[in-house]
Amino acid sequence: KQGGAWQEYVHAHLLPRLFGFELLVAPYVIAHLKLGLLLRELGYEWSKEDRLRIYLTNALDEGVTAAETLGNLGWYISQEANDAAQVKKSAPIMVVTGNPPYSGHSVNPGEWIAKLVRDYYFVDGQPLGERNPKWLQDDYVKFIRFAQWRIQKTGHGILAFITNHSYLDNPTFRGMRHHLLKTFDEIYVLDLHGNAKKKERAPRGGKDENIFDIQQGVAILLAVKMPEKKASNALAQMHHAHLYGERKNKFAFLENNHVGSIKWTTLPTLAPAYFFVPHELKRRKEYERGWKITEAMPVNSLGVTTARDEFAVAFERRTLQKRIAEFVDKNKTDAQLLQEYGLHNTESWNILKSRTRLRRSRQPEAFSRYNYRPFDTRWTYYDSAILERDRSEVLGHVHNQKNIALVTLRRSRTQEPWNFAFIGEYPVDKSFITSLDNAFVFPLYLYPNGDFPPSLFDYDNGRRPNLSDRFIEDCSQKLNLQFIPDGKGDLKKTFGPEDVFNYAYAVFHSPTYRERYAEFLKIDFPRLPLTSDKKLFAKLAAKGAELVSLHLLKSRTVDDLISTYPIAGDNVIERVHYEKKKAWINGAQYFGNVPENVWAFKVGGYQVCEKWLKDRKGRVLNNDDLTHYQRVIAALKETMRVMAEIDKTIPSFPLP
């Protein structure tokens, strides 16, 4: 058909004959017709055997022939699969381009592509050592791996994709980055940003919009492999550029620019991270001299996943006791409980099995305080019959034990300043310090309830420190102090686990530390710089101890209330807002004399004073609640004071 009539023809005559395959085949058919018309207009003469070399296939399936039978279309579909298989196996494909799907839960579980992606599980010949490398099975990663494989097979070519941009700096993808650098000669990344999850903003604070109607930021990847062979150990030249701003401006830039006109930054390709984003090299070496917290405190895990907060977490113990009693009550049916509490069976949790097991093994000690959010301790029933993942192999060390734990992140998906260090003393929720990323929990002491790395230290008083021998040795040599395995030392001849914890807690709360190393704190676990100055260590350990006491609300200073609650009423939280040092909970009642910087203070992703109130909307605050909230206000004010004093105590970075 000529001119614009082709689309009318497709919809009126061709598509109705496709026996239900319209959605699958229509784009493919239209592409054929469009290109066919273009070639005809250009004067191409068609013979009877000619066809456009466009094939309908799943790129992530291995190139094998097929013999499907699909009614009257059977022969055509089968022939198409055979033709596509031959192309995959033998045709010299030199360009692979597209916008593959971004799907963390891959819909392409084929063994062939999964095996290829396994190459990304290694970096510099060593396993990544990732506990949960599931993001490497994202569909867009599989398409990149397919394109890389296909161009390698040809010997030269170009990979041109627009995809999720998470792989550019996420540590889980360092093997993928290294593998791409080894394969290609030149790599260009144009980061289009627009990540709503990270709340990305333009560098000067302006709006940053995604070019698509999605929350996930995106980037254009151009990877070039030359026909000439490079040295086997040579890595690609890495080029990078940013593009921030409003969508219309991004479109205009892309429309009017090409690879040659963009101002690229050439990046160093350095092990072990092989970042595809700019980073400050000199400061990075300084930062990496510190101890990665996972190497200093080797026993750690993600926080608890309840998967059913409305049932598994409660403000009061008695409320939770009532729920558990109903859960095991034989007069209640599974269906009733599922409906009443909004529960759902999952692949890993079944209400029938859980109720049966809990009837046999219900324990009073399973009722546990629960570090739900900063300064927001609630109750849970600490048992896998109720919780989706209790992480008991690690969090069992803080359940009904005298212990504390550092809570932090591996990486932050937000552009906001890094503030992801807090403390827990009970089982910790995975969203304890942010709803965007899972919290990691590092108990200070280990109790004899599991199989853990060997240590020079036996269990003392029923526990031993969760500090690696190498880390302890390094601390001891730098400070010229002897380590004791429990409690605190005198910091003249000895030091203990709690001194180390308090010192680390102080350093991680240093505003200068957070700002100086912001670039690195956002991409992996924090690193702890050590000092050889005994006096500095002692001063920082003391400041850290102050913060620990404040954040556990055990410091006497939090009882010196700075806020007021002057108006009597029903104490129901209806609408939370802040105005002129007043934190309002309804139309008549408020907490007065709340400093603006205290109201705005954040721990992780949460604005603490606002979060605590909003999470209780509709509840009646009792006297304990009112006092607790005012103690939190005092604790936050004191926290800011101590953080400023920590910066005054530290003479400079790197630490002496």
PyMOL commands that set and color helices and strands:
alter all, ss='L'
color gray80, all
select helices_A, chain A and resi 5-17+22-41+71-90+111-121+134-137+139-154+166-168+171-183+247-256+281-288+293-296+309-312+317-328+334-341+351-361+364-366+392-395+469-479+497-508+511-516+518-521+534-551+556-559+596-600+608-614+623-649
alter helices_A, ss='H'
color red, helices_A
select strands_A, chain A and resi 95-98+122-123+126-127+157-164+186-193+218-225+237-242+265-267+291-292+301-302+313-314+367-373+376-381+405-408+421-424+440-443+445-446+464-465+482-483+494-495+527-528+577-579+582-584+590-591+602-603+606-607
alter strands_A, ss='S'
color yellow, strands_A
deselect
rebuild
show_as cartoon
